[in-house]
C-alpha cells in the first residue's frame, strides 16, 4: 500500500472525527468538559469504554502476545469481570454519594489534604506513563508504514498526532470523548473481525474451520499450572481483579466517563454490561493473534522480533490492500482514545486536585483559561514522553504498561482499601512516604525474586503486593482515634 493511500485514509478518518467533535462541543462549558453535564446516555458510555479500555495496546500487543503465552491472558480477562463487580457495587455508589468530579477528593475527605494530593499525583504519574506508552505504540506503526516513506521524522509524526488530539478535545472534553469513543470502538472492532475473515479466506478455510484449527493448536492454551511462571492461572486471575479495581475503579479517566452518566443506576448498568462484553471482545483479539501466527507459519512469513508488529506486518504487507486499509482504520481508531481520555482526565485531576479550580471564588472565565493552559501543558508532556519511549523500544509494550501500573497504581489501591475497610485516621503528612517506599520495595523484590525465592518470577500480581505493602504501611501511621465519617 502506498504512503499516499495511507495518508488519505488517515485524513478522511480524522475529518469524520472532527465532524463529531464540532457537533458535540457546541455551547461547551467547564461542567461539560469535566462531567458532560451529567447527561451521557449509559449505553453510549458503555460501548465507547470498550475502545478506551482496549486502545492500541490490545489492538497490537495482545495478538502478538499469543505467540509466547497462548490464551493465558484470558484468565486476566476473567479477573477483570470480578473487578468490575467491585467497582459497580462498592466504588460507584461511593463516588455518586459524595458527588465527586475528581475521585481523589475522597481521600481528602477521608484522611486529609496530603493524602488527597498524593492520590492525585499517583494517578497523574500513572496516566502519563501509561498513556504515552499506548500512544507511542500507535505512532510508531504510523511512522514505519507511512511517514518514514515520506521522509518525515518520528518527532514530527508524534507532534501531528498530539496536535490533532488537542484540537478535538480542548473545548468539549468528556462530552465530546463519550461520542468519539463510540465511533472509534466501532471501527476498531470491525477491523479485527474483518481481518480474521480475510485470513480465513487466504488459508482457504471457513470461519468455523479456522476456529477449529485455533482451538486445537498450542496457541489456545489458557491454563498454565507452573507456579513459577509469570502467567500461572491463579496469578493471572487475581491480577486481573486488582488491575481492574486499580486501573479502572481508581483511575480518573475511566471513572470520569461513568460519572458523566445521569444517575448511579445508569452508571452501574453501564459497568455491568461493559464487563460482560469486554470478555468476548478480548477473546476475539486472542483468536486474531492465533490466526495471525497460524497464517504466518503456513505461508512462511517471518515473525517480527517485536511481536507487537505482527498484526501490522501481515495486514499491510501480506494481505490485500483492503486488509491494509481496514487495519489502518482500526489502528487509528485505537490510537485516539488512548490520547483524548488521558489528556482530559489529567487536565481534570490537575485542575481540580492540584490547582483547586472548583473554588467558588473563581469565575467561569478564569477556570476556562486555567483549564486550557493545563490541557495544553499535558499534551506537551505526553509528546516528550513519546519521544523518550521511542528510544526505549526494547520489549513488549503491554508488559511495560502493566509493570509500570504495578508500581504506580499499587499505592492508590492500598490508600482506597484503607479508607473503605478501616475506620482509622492517618497521620496525613506521612502518607507520601508510605506511597513512595511501597513501590521501591516491590521493585527490589521483583528484580531479585528468582534469586531470593527459588526461581519465582513476579507477574501482574506485583500490583497486589504493592497494594498490600501500602496498606500495612498505612497501619503503621494510623492515629488512635476513629473517623467521624462513615465509609
Secondary structure, 3 states (H helix, E strand, C coil): CCHHHHHHHHHHHHHHHHHHHHHHCCCCCHHHHHHHHHCECHHHHHHHHHHHHHHHHHHHHHHHHHHHHCCCHHHHHHHHHHHHHHHHHHHHHHHHHCCCCCCCHHHHHHCCHHHHHHHHHHHHHHHHHHHHHHHHHHHHHHHHHHHCCCCCCHHHHHHHHHHHHHHHHCCCCHHHHHHHHHHHHHHHHHHHHHHHHHHHHHCCCCHHHHHHHHHCCHHHCCCCCCCCCCCCHHHHHHHHHHHHHHHHHCCHHHHHHHHCECCHHHHHHHHHHHHHHHHHHHHHHHHHHHHHHHHHHHHCCCCCCCHHHHHHHHHHHCCCHHHHHHHHHHHHHHHHHHHHHHHHHHHHHHHHHHCCCCCCCCCHHHHHHHHHHHHHHHHHHHHHHHHHHHCCCCCCHHHHHHHHHHHHHHHHHHHHHHHHHCCEEECHHHHHHHHHHHHHHHHHHHHHHHHHCCCCCCCCCHHHHHHHHHHHHHHHCEEEEECCCCC
